[in-house]
Amino acid sequence: MNGLMMDYPLTLSTIFRRGETIYRRQEIVSRLADKSIHRYTMGDFTHRARRLARALLDLGIVPGDRVATLGWNHGAHLEAYFAIPLIRGVLHTLNLRLHPDELAYIVNHAEDKLLLVDETLLPLWEKIRPLVSSIKTVIVVGATRPVPEGYLEYEGLLAKSLPAVDLPEPEENDAVAMCYTTGTTGAPKGVLYSHRALVLHSFGLALSSGMHLTERDTILPVVPMFHANAWGLPFAAVMVGAKMVMPGPHLDPASLVDLFQREKVTIAAGVPTIWMGVLQYLDENPGKFDVSTIHSMYVGGSAVPQALIEAFEHRYGLKIYQAWGMTEMSPLGTVAKVPAAIDEAPSEEMFRIRAKQGRAAPFVELRARGDDGLVAWDGKSMGELEVRGPWIAKAYYDRDDCADRFTDDGWFKTGDIVTIEEDGTIQVQDRSKDLIKSGGEWISSVALECALMGHPAVAEAAVIPVAHPKWDERPLAAVVLKPGASATPSELREFLAPQFAKFWLPDAFEFVDAIPRTSAGKFKKSELREMFKGYQLV
């Protein structure tokens, strides 16, 4: 027997219309490239998004077309977040921190048809443009001068476009957005989200076991809109009617703290390095700023030191909650909220719990698999974390070679090695592959090693992570030179520079006689890590 409920589609269009009608007076604030502050209402935003939707239709965008964005966090980017889904296009956010060659690969693989690019990022686009073939139209956002010949200007385009209305409703399983992983193991992989997935993800974020978002909140996503959909916060914030504050390209501590105080921010989200800088800035300016309105700081991207959690709470009364997830998970997986059953536990126990990755969000199921099968939820047994749920990828876009990332019974293999406690709390212990995570961004040791061994003086090279006080981890390269050859660290760095984004380049190069190997002839990185344990970067 079937239930007698309406077959009502779960789409971003419904979230958009909710913001357009119910929360039209709510404010959206952006810090622009010139550091000026722009304010408008959600009603203004939805009206402009409909104008952008009409402009895109007039430019020939049809359902299923990928429309790329290359921009920072601001109101115009939010307009694209919804205008593209309104016309059944696919929003494709490009990570501006990647190397131009990698960005070109992603654009070509996705076959993007149109690009919206911030004026300040035109120099980056000009490096990519000769390498791509699919993009025929480029719209410049935030132009302060005439745009280059052949480009369109965003504000002028909106001014001459009528708002798009009476648009066909998308199907909830239609593709609506895509992000690419950063290519840490081979070429970047595309994750293709559906309307249904992002709507349910928005609900998950809004719940108290997620980020507990409400109409009374002022949300500042420090996490970029080009990185895993800004953790889904733009969609969820419109759904609940929260005020949004967008920092633009100004992510320095002074600019962020100014926005915290000026706009009375209640929820902020970003990677640990951001909060380390904010803490140092507050400590250097005692009593100068009032950030007491912030009730929750969500931190993800890499593990959060317990000392950082304690410092913010003891010195400023601010609570950090660690969250874990992946691009393939839209990205929310777990949040480290303290279980109600132990609300009266000593503060040290509370901090210890919040320094873990937490329990799964509703509708996210998890398990861990070791060499002998699924591991016990005992807080000790380690295994690779596997997850499933309605906002988790079941395959990569146009990548038939990645079936090994999914189990035969439909779970996604995350690559993270974890322990799971009896109540479902996970703690990431290590990674199954030798990846380096610096400031919330992945760096591939294998790619760096292969490039280094292309230098004429290098016989062998292995790259490992070493601890860094600001960036969490930074790469160190252990290098074996060919007999009679010579090379300096600066020469090796210059050799790598044209091939990688700047933040990928190793902070240190150590010359060794040999690199330890396993019995199979592979680099034994565990021994290298032990060799350089406690290494101090300068």
Secondary structure, 3 states (H helix, E strand, C coil): CCCCCCCCCCCHHHHHHHHHHCCCCCEEEEECCCCCEEEEEHHHHHHHHHHHHHHHHHCCCCCCCEEEEECCCCHHHHHHHHHHHHCCCEEEECCCCCCHHHHHHHHHHHCCCEEEEEHHHHHHHHHHHHHCCCCCEEEEECCCCCCCCCCEEHHHHHHCCCCCCCCCCCCCCCEEEEEECCCCCCCCCEEEEEHHHHHHHHHHHHCCCCCCCCCCCEEEECCCCCCHHHHHHHHHHHHHCCEEEECCCCCCHHHHHHHHHHHCCCEEEECHHHHHHHHHHHHHCCCCCCCCCCCEEEECCCCCCHHHHHHHHHHHCCCEEEEEECHHHCCEEEECCCCHHHCCCCHHHHHHHHCCCEEECCCCEEEEEECCEECCCCCCCEEEEEEECCCCCCCCECCHHHHHHECCCCCEEEEEEEEECCCCCEEEEEECCCEEEECCEEEEHHHHHHHHCCCCCEEEEEEEEEEECCCEEEEEEEEEECCCCCCCHHHHHHHHHHHCCHHHCCCEEEECCCCCECCCCCECHHHHHHHCCCCCCC
